[in-house]
Amino acid sequence: MKECISKVLDILEKQSNLEKTRKVDVPQKDRMLAITKETGELLNIILRLRDAKNILEIGTSTGYSTIWCAEAIYERSGKIITIENNPGKIKRASKNFQNAQISDIITIKEGNAIDILNELKIDEKNNEFFDFVLIDADKENIMQYFDLILPMVTIGGIVVTDNMLYPEKYREEMGKFSNHLKKNTSVRTTTVSIGNGEEITFKIK
């Protein structure tokens, strides 16, 4: 891993750990709410195994997960579209991408995720375009996000959804989402107990 990338990841990991242990007081809207390091490593390996090149991310936050993904695809000229609604977090993420020297492969789309996903879906070039998607956004709209995304995922593409098990306050909502996936005959899906719990969904048709 390039030093510029590992350095930024280390800084963000320390900040995230401080927030999780409540050693710093950060307003809710400014919290990283990042994936764990173990999840980042998992995403990175999946991307390499899949030889992914076109990535969509719902929920940029400050860019920690985006950087883990970018590191896996950078040398293969991959591209990432990441969606975030918080201008403050977009500013922080942009700086982190610059420091990690990966800005050239990342496009940040600012705004409401459902609106942006609808715009992407309308564009015919995005039909079965993304070979990897990460969903790490508000849980209230999780099923709608997935249903909008699925037509844009390639056959053999992978969708990973964070927070399936933790925080516990989301378990009921995420349980409904898991059942929703299991009823979809075009995918195979499983929950793994890495990090906050990851749903790994594979599109078969």
HELIX and SHEET records of a PDB file:
HELIX    1   1 GLU A    3  LYS A   20  1                                  18    
HELIX    2   2 GLN A   28  ASP A   30  5                                   3    
HELIX    3   3 LYS A   37  ARG A   50  1                                  14    
HELIX    4   4 TYR A   64  ILE A   73  1                                  10    
HELIX    5   5 TYR A   74  ARG A   76  5                                   3    
HELIX    6   6 PRO A   87  ALA A  100  1                                  14    
HELIX    7   7 SER A  103  ILE A  105  5                                   3    
HELIX    8   8 ALA A  113  ILE A  122  1                                  10    
HELIX    9   9 GLU A  124  ASN A  126  5                                   3    
HELIX   10  10 ILE A  142  ILE A  149  1                                   8    
HELIX   11  11 LEU A  150  MET A  152  5                                   3    
HELIX   12  12 GLU A  168  TYR A  170  5                                   3    
HELIX   13  13 ARG A  171  LYS A  182  1                                  12    
SHEET    1   A 7 ILE A 106  GLU A 110  0                                        
SHEET    2   A 7 LYS A  79  GLU A  84  1                                        
SHEET    3   A 7 ASN A  54  ILE A  58  1                                        
SHEET    4   A 7 PHE A 130  ILE A 135  1                                        
SHEET    5   A 7 VAL A 153  THR A 161  1                                        
SHEET    6   A 7 GLU A 198  LYS A 203 -1                                        
SHEET    7   A 7 VAL A 187  VAL A 192 -1                                        
END                                                                             
